[in-house]
């Protein structure tokens, strides 16, 4: 998978499900990050685009076994963040860990809870 980006994109974690879908997480400074797919409501966005080459946002992507993008979303609100690791639960829920300079990065207590159907 290649993101056509003049900015910095870093993948820091990868996992694969039993069907061969690849999930990756990391961070980007790309203000035009190709956020696609998923059905996250506009009223509750997971993250906003970076505004400069020092403003980084976390992302999560899912790619099918043939290499086609299923979704790519920014995570972490509007503060600098960097996702470090990704895992899947037995039910196929995505879990990421990382750090953030603000309150927008989902956390364990009161974390943003996304139904499985939003990520498929």
N, C-alpha and C positions, 0 to 999 in steps of 0.2 A: 504494500500500500504506500502510495506516495502522495503527500499533500503538496500541491504547488504553492509554495509559500516563500516569500522573501524574508520572512521572520524566522524566529527560532522555535522549532517544535521538538520536544523531547519526550520520548516514550520511556517510562520508568517501570512499568509493570505490564505483564501479558499473562493471560490464562486462556484455556480452550475448553469448551463444553463437550459433552459426549457426542454431539452431532457434528463436531468439527468447526463450530463458529469460534472465531478469535475475538477476544475482548482485550482492549489495551487502554491504559491510562497514562497520563503524563501531564505536561503543561506546554503552553504556547504563548508567544507574544504577538501572534498574528491577529490583527484587527478584522481580518476577513476569513477567520477560521470557518471551514465549510460545515457549519452546523446543519445537519440533515436528519430526516427520519424521526422516529419516536413520536409520541403524541402528548408531549408535556404541554400543559395549558399555558397560554400566553400570560395568564394572570399569576402564575407561579413559576417563573423561569428559574432554571437551576444556576445560570451564570450569565454574565455579560461579557462582551468582547473586550480584549485588552485595548488600551488607548495609546500605548507607546511601546518602544522596544525594550523597556525595563518593566513593563506592567504585564505580569504573567497570570494566566488563568489555567485551571485544571480542565482536562477533558476526559471523556470516556467514548470509545468507539467500539462498534461491533461490525465484524466483517464475516461474510458467509464463507464456506469452504472453498468456493471458487474465486475468492478475492474481491467480491462486490460489497460495497459499503451498505450496511443495513441502517446504521445510525451513527451520528457523531454529535455529541452534545458538550457544551461548556458547563462546568460545575464550579460552584464556589462564590456565587454572588458577584459583587463588584470589587472585591478586595484581591490583592495579590495572593495567589495560592499555588501550591504544587502538589499534585497527587503523586504518591510514591509507590503504591502497591494496589493490586486488584485481586479479588477472589469471587467465586460464585458459591452461593449456598446450595444445599441439596435440592431446593425448589427452583434454582436458577436465578435467584436474586443477586444483583451485583452489589458488592461491597468494595469500597475504596478507602484507603487511608492516606493521609498527607497532612499538610499544614496550611494555615491561612493567616494573613495579617488582619483579618476581620471576622465578623460573625456570620458571613454568608456561606461558609463551607459546612455542609451537613455534618452533624456530630451525633454521637450515640444518644444522649438524652435529648429528646425532642427533634431528632434528625428528620430531614425531609424524607418522607416515606413514599416511595413510588410503587404503584401496583405493577405487577409483572407485565400486564398487557401494554403498559406505556413503553416498554423497552423491547417489544418484540416486533 
